[in-house]
Amino acid sequence: MKKKSEKKTGNKLIIISAIIIALVLAIGAMLIYLPFTHKNESIRADILKERDKNLLIGKIKALSKYIKIYDKKIPDAEGVSWLLSEISNMASKEHIEVTSIKPGNPENYGLYAKLSVIVDVASTYNQLGKLIAEIESSEKFLKVESINMKRMDIDEKFEKDSGKFKAFDIKANIVISTVVSKK
């Protein structure tokens, strides 16, 4: 009988030891492993946030390169006289007669201002087309806002025998604008 009771005690001891080991493992897992899993999730979230920040920083750097390029195209606030001179030079290069040129009303946009000029010219269609192409492809931001043109022979003041202009030459009224920096 003693052997049976020793066997039962040995079995009980093994069962109790197994239960204690299982409890220690369960408590260890709860106290050690679970906090690390939450920490890993937190670290993963931080990594994703940092990656998003880095992507955003990269986009900002790329945009700042474009801004630098466009900033060179925006003239400093030299006044409307710069624009008047620029348009006069372009017209003379194309051998276009400028009958009048006058500044438009400037518009304020915070750090920038929109300047415009109103130009009346007499030319051929071809010359006018070249002038418009030169204005629109200028190194600085210049924009043709509007063009109103009329054939010269339709005008009642046209003199056929003047020799200066041909019947199919045109008179045009052009509004040209630019944006300047006020810095």
Secondary structure, DSSP 8 states (H G I E B T S, - for coil): -HHHHHHHHHHHHHHHHHHHHHHHHHHHIIIIIHHHHHHHHHHHHHHHHHHHHHHHHHHHHHHHHHHHHHHHHS-BS--HHHHHHHHHHHHHHTT-EEEEEEE---EEETTEEEEEEEEEEEE-HHHHHHHHHHHHT-SS-EEEEEEEEEEGGGSTT--GGGSSS-TT-EEEEEEEEEEEE--
